[in-house]
């Protein structure tokens, strides 16, 4: 896999010297400040309606380098005992978020004013003692703030969870079925220490059935999952990478988004490329969630089709496919576009970026027994499906990548 020159390389700063790291952090902070000024972005602030960083690949690279240095400095100052202490207590912070989501704390706290903890508890239907303890822990993690003792108001993070139901769904699905599934990882490995597959997963160990069956049997959680996937795209640069990395304006016709969930990807692409139409293939529950995402400008160009991607592909005249359908009935020039996490060469990323890839890799293990792959491993996997598959182009980005695949005739 060729290395993208824009990827953040491992820093060469002395990471065992406090003053050297502090100087490095100062310089990287200046780099971010200058980037924001040069591109007309506001400086970060603490008001509740602050929207956060600009969603550009350049800024994410600058942030990643600073975050790595900040992590190194904190680890040196903490020492190993305090570091392990903090790891032990992260589970209880997640538990507090879980309660706040389940009992609608984020929606109850008003947008523009404070609310007493007593009033929050009453509206949530939870006793005052546990409500107080939950929110005060969250305040220490930059979720909510307590400007006056006994009164809570939004900060930027809780404000976002109030106004954006999709991002709220992302956090809630993570803290509900995924948090519980992840806690069963050791039990899953213990039950089958030498092999695993899509049926032998922590998710199925905790919930009793594989993830797709789980959502088939629970319509409410299935709809929330569809919203969560849409929210996930907002929390990352995945959609920006997909829009910018492939020449969508050069293709004409209909794009089939296989396993496209609620259609967030297709709707976003349709908004940017008005000459394209999209068919989103997934379950009926996913499509129910997707209908609410359609806008007037996309309603006539994004349609939904109930389809299991393990079955034969019913659409044969598409301009492009996203994910893994068969291409037998399409023109030889029809590409298969795989928008996925693509592992970069080992040792080329900062610790912060490497952690992100490792977290995503374990996420796939937990939910479906999957894993992240390098471009060469993707090529080998495609050959297992059909020897005629070949990768002709790749568009590596900071986190997500795009592989352009064709079926050789």
C-alpha positions in Angstrom: 0.0 0.0 0.0 1.5 3.3 -1.0 1.9 5.8 1.8 -0.1 9.0 1.5 2.2 12.0 1.9 -0.5 13.8 3.9 -0.8 11.2 6.6 0.6 12.3 10.0 4.0 10.6 10.4 5.4 9.5 13.7 6.9 12.6 15.4 10.6 12.8 16.1 10.4 14.9 19.2 12.0 13.7 22.4 9.1 12.0 24.2 10.9 11.3 27.5 11.7 14.9 28.4 9.0 17.1 29.9 10.3 20.4 28.7 11.0 19.1 25.2 7.4 17.9 25.0 6.0 21.1 26.4 7.9 23.1 23.8 6.6 20.8 21.1 3.0 21.3 22.4 3.4 25.0 22.3 4.6 24.9 18.7 1.8 22.6 17.6 -0.8 24.8 19.3 0.6 27.8 17.4 0.3 25.7 14.2 -3.4 25.1 14.8 -4.0 28.7 15.8 -2.3 29.9 12.6 -4.2 27.4 10.5 -7.6 28.6 11.9 -6.7 32.3 11.4 -5.4 31.7 7.8 -8.6 29.9 6.8 -11.1 32.1 8.5 -12.2 29.7 11.2 -13.1 30.8 14.8 -10.8 30.0 17.7 -12.0 27.3 20.0 -14.2 28.6 22.9 -16.3 27.1 25.7 -19.8 28.4 25.0 -22.4 25.7 24.7 -23.2 26.4 21.0 -19.5 26.2 19.9 -19.6 23.9 16.9 -16.0 22.6 17.3 -13.1 22.1 14.9 -13.4 22.6 11.1 -14.0 19.3 9.3 -11.0 19.4 7.1 -8.3 16.7 6.6 -5.6 19.4 7.2 -7.0 20.3 10.6 -7.4 16.7 11.7 -3.8 16.1 10.9 -2.7 19.1 13.0 -5.0 17.9 15.8 -3.7 14.4 15.7 -0.1 15.5 16.1 -0.9 17.8 19.1 -3.1 15.1 20.7 -0.2 12.6 20.6 2.2 15.1 22.3 -0.5 15.9 24.9 -1.0 12.2 25.6 2.8 11.7 26.0 3.1 14.6 28.4 0.1 13.5 30.5 1.5 9.9 30.7 4.9 11.1 31.9 3.4 13.4 34.5 0.9 10.7 35.7 3.2 7.8 36.0 2.1 4.2 35.6 0.0 3.9 38.8 -2.2 6.9 38.1 -2.5 5.8 34.4 -3.8 2.4 35.5 -6.1 4.1 38.1 -7.7 6.2 35.4 -8.2 3.2 33.2 -10.0 1.4 36.0 -12.5 4.3 36.4 -13.3 4.8 32.8 -16.0 2.1 33.0 -17.9 4.2 35.6 -17.8 7.3 33.4 -19.4 5.2 30.7 -22.0 4.0 33.2 -22.9 7.6 34.0 -23.3 8.5 30.3 -25.5 5.3 29.9 -27.9 6.5 32.6 -28.0 10.1 31.3 -29.0 8.8 27.8 -31.5 6.2 29.0 -33.3 8.8 31.1 -33.1 11.7 28.6 -30.9 14.0 30.6 -29.6 15.7 27.5 -33.1 16.5 26.2 -34.5 17.6 29.5 -31.8 20.2 30.2 -33.0 23.3 28.3 -30.9 24.8 25.5 -30.5 28.4 26.8 -30.9 28.2 30.5 -30.1 26.3 33.7 -32.1 23.7 35.4 -31.9 22.6 39.1 -30.8 19.1 39.7 -34.0 18.6 41.6 -36.1 19.5 38.5 -33.9 17.4 36.3 -34.4 14.4 38.6 -38.2 14.9 38.7 -38.6 15.2 35.0 -36.3 12.2 34.4 -38.1 10.1 36.9 -34.9 9.3 38.8 -34.2 10.0 42.5 -32.3 13.2 43.3 -29.3 11.4 44.9 -28.4 9.3 41.9 -29.2 12.2 39.5 -26.8 14.5 41.3 -24.0 11.9 41.4 -24.4 11.1 37.7 -24.4 14.6 36.4 -21.5 15.8 38.6 -19.3 13.0 37.3 -20.3 14.0 33.8 -19.4 17.6 34.5 -15.8 16.5 35.3 -15.7 14.9 31.8 -16.7 18.1 30.0 -20.4 16.9 29.6 -22.7 19.5 31.2 -21.5 22.2 33.5 -22.6 23.4 36.9 -22.1 27.2 37.0 -24.1 27.6 40.2 -24.1 24.9 42.9 -27.2 22.7 42.3 -27.9 24.0 38.8 -26.9 22.3 35.5 -26.6 23.8 32.0 -25.3 22.6 28.7 -21.7 22.8 27.6 -20.7 22.3 24.0 -20.8 18.4 24.2 -24.1 18.1 25.9 -25.5 20.9 23.7 -24.7 18.8 20.7 -26.4 15.7 22.2 -29.5 17.8 22.8 -29.8 19.2 19.3 -28.6 16.2 17.2 -30.7 13.1 17.6 -28.4 11.1 15.2 -25.3 11.8 17.3 -27.2 11.0 20.4 -28.2 7.7 18.9 -24.6 7.0 18.1 -23.6 7.4 21.7 -26.6 5.5 23.1 -26.2 2.5 20.8 -22.5 2.5 21.8 -23.3 2.6 25.5 -26.2 0.1 25.2 -25.6 -2.9 23.0 -22.0 -2.2 22.2 -20.8 -1.4 25.7 -22.4 -4.6 26.9 -21.0 -6.6 24.0 -17.5 -5.4 24.6 -17.6 -6.4 28.2 -18.1 -10.0 27.0 -14.9 -10.0 24.9 -12.8 -12.1 27.4 -15.7 -14.6 27.8 -15.9 -14.9 24.0 -12.2 -15.6 23.7 -12.3 -18.0 26.6 -15.1 -19.9 25.0 -13.2 -20.3 21.7 -9.5 -19.3 22.3 -8.1 -20.6 19.0 -10.6 -19.5 16.4 -13.4 -17.0 15.7 -15.9 -16.1 13.0 -19.0 -14.1 12.4 -20.9 -16.4 14.8 -18.3 -16.6 17.5 -18.2 -12.9 18.6 -18.4 -11.0 21.9 -21.7 -9.5 20.6 -23.3 -13.0 20.2 -21.8 -14.1 23.6 -23.5 -11.1 25.4 -26.7 -10.8 23.4 -27.2 -14.5 22.4 -27.5 -14.0 18.7 -25.3 -12.4 15.9 -25.7 -8.7 15.4 -27.8 -8.8 12.2 -30.3 -11.2 13.7 -30.4 -9.0 16.8 -31.5 -6.0 14.8 -33.9 -8.1 12.7 -35.7 -9.1 15.9 -35.8 -5.6 17.5 -37.2 -2.9 15.3 -36.8 -0.1 17.7 -33.1 -0.8 18.2 -32.7 -1.4 14.5 -34.0 2.1 13.7 -31.8 3.6 16.4 -28.8 1.7 14.8 -29.6 3.3 11.5 -29.6 6.7 13.1 -26.4 5.9 14.9 -24.6 5.1 11.7 -25.8 8.5 10.3 -24.5 10.1 13.5 -21.2 8.3 13.2 -20.6 9.8 9.8 -21.0 13.3 11.4 -18.4 12.5 14.1 -15.8 11.5 11.6 -14.4 12.6 8.2 -15.7 9.5 6.4 -18.2 11.4 4.2 -15.8 14.2 3.3 -13.2 11.6 2.3 -15.6 9.8 0.2 -16.9 12.9 -1.5 -13.4 14.3 -2.3 -11.4 11.2 -3.1 -13.4 9.8 -6.1 -14.3 11.7 -9.3 -18.1 11.3 -8.8 -18.8 14.0 -11.4 -17.3 11.8 -14.1 -19.8 9.0 -13.8 -23.4 9.1 -15.0 -26.4 7.1 -14.0 -27.3 5.2 -10.8 -25.1 4.3 -7.9 -26.1 1.3 -5.8 -25.2 1.6 -2.1 -25.2 -2.0 -0.9 -25.8 -2.3 2.9 -26.2 1.5 2.9 -28.2 1.6 6.2 -30.3 4.7 6.4 -28.8 6.1 3.2 -26.8 8.9 4.9 -23.8 8.4 2.5 -26.0 8.3 -0.6 -28.0 11.4 0.5 -24.9 13.4 1.2 -23.4 12.4 -2.2 -26.7 13.2 -3.9 -26.6 16.7 -2.4 -23.1 17.3 -3.9 -23.6 15.6 -7.2 -27.0 16.5 -8.7 -26.6 14.4 -11.8 -26.4 11.1 -9.9 -29.2 8.9 -8.6 -28.8 6.4 -5.8 -30.4 3.1 -4.7 -29.9 2.3 -1.0 -30.1 -1.4 -0.3 -30.6 -2.6 3.3 -33.4 -3.8 5.7 -36.8 -2.3 6.0 -36.1 -0.8 9.4 -33.0 1.0 8.1 -35.1 2.5 5.3 -37.7 3.7 7.8 -35.0 5.7 9.5 -33.7 6.9 6.2 -36.9 8.4 5.0 -36.6 11.2 7.6 -33.2 12.1 6.2 -34.4 12.8 2.7 -34.5 16.5 1.6 -36.5 18.1 -1.2 -33.4 18.1 -3.4 -32.7 14.4 -2.9 -36.1 12.9 -2.6 -36.4 12.1 -6.3 -32.9 10.8 -6.7 -32.5 8.6 -3.6 -34.6 5.5 -3.4 -34.6 2.5 -1.0 -34.6 -1.2 -1.8 -34.9 -4.0 0.7 -32.0 -6.4 0.0 -29.7 -8.8 1.8 -26.2 -8.3 0.4 -25.5 -12.0 0.7 -28.1 -12.6 -2.0 -27.7 -12.1 -5.7 -27.5 -8.4 -6.7 -30.8 -7.5 -8.5 -29.5 -4.3 -10.1 -27.4 -4.9 -13.2 -27.1 -1.6 -14.9 -25.6 0.6 -12.2 -22.9 3.3 -12.9 -21.1 2.2 -9.7 -21.6 0.0 -6.7 -20.5 0.8 -3.1 -19.4 -2.2 -1.1 -19.5 -5.9 -2.4 -22.1 -6.8 -4.9 -21.6 -9.0 -8.0 -20.6 -7.1 -11.2 -21.5 -9.8 -13.7 -24.5 -8.0 -15.2 -22.9 -4.6 -15.3 -20.7 -3.0 -17.9 -16.9 -3.7 -17.6 -16.4 0.0 -16.8 -18.6 -0.2 -13.7 -16.5 0.2 -10.6 -17.0 -1.4 -7.2 -16.1 1.2 -4.6 -15.0 0.0 -1.2 -15.1 2.8 1.3 -13.5 1.4 4.4 -10.7 1.7 6.9 -7.5 0.7 5.2 -4.6 -0.1 7.5 -1.4 1.9 6.7 2.1 0.6 7.0 3.0 -0.2 10.6 5.1 2.5 12.2 4.0 5.4 10.0 1.3 7.0 12.3 1.3 8.9 15.5 0.1 7.0 18.6 -3.2 8.9 18.4 -4.0 7.7 14.9 -2.7 4.2 15.5 -5.0 4.0 18.6 -8.0 5.0 16.3 -7.2 2.1 13.9 -6.7 -0.3 16.8 -10.0 0.7 18.4 -11.8 0.3 15.1 -10.2 -3.1 14.6 -11.5 -4.3 18.1 -14.9 -2.8 17.3 -15.1 -5.1 14.2 -14.0 -8.1 16.3 -16.7 -7.4 18.9 -19.6 -6.9 16.6 -19.1 -9.4 13.7 -15.7 -11.1 14.0 -14.3 -8.8 11.4 -10.9 -7.1 11.2 -9.1 -4.2 9.5 -7.0 -4.9 6.4 -4.2 -3.4 4.4 -4.7 -2.8 0.7 -2.9 -6.0 -0.1 -5.1 -8.0 2.3 -8.2 -6.4 0.6 -6.8 -7.6 -2.8 -6.4 -11.1 -1.5 -9.9 -11.1 0.0 -11.3 -10.0 -3.3 -9.4 -12.8 -5.1 -11.0 -15.3 -2.8 -14.4 -14.1 -3.9 -13.6 -14.0 -7.6 -10.1 -14.3 -9.2 -11.2 -11.6 -11.7 -11.5 -8.8 -9.1 -8.6 -6.3 -9.4 -7.9 -3.0 -7.6 -7.1 -0.4 -10.2 -7.0 2.7 -8.0 -6.8 3.6 -4.3 -7.6 6.9 -2.6 -6.0 6.8 0.8 -7.3 9.4 3.3 -6.5 10.2 6.9 -8.7 7.5 8.4 -11.0 6.1 5.7 -9.9 5.0 2.3 -11.5 4.2 -1.1 -10.6 1.3 -3.3 -11.7 1.3 -6.9 -12.3 -2.3 -8.0 -13.3 -3.8 -11.4 -14.3 -7.2 -12.6 -11.8 -8.2 -15.3 -13.6 -9.6 -18.3 
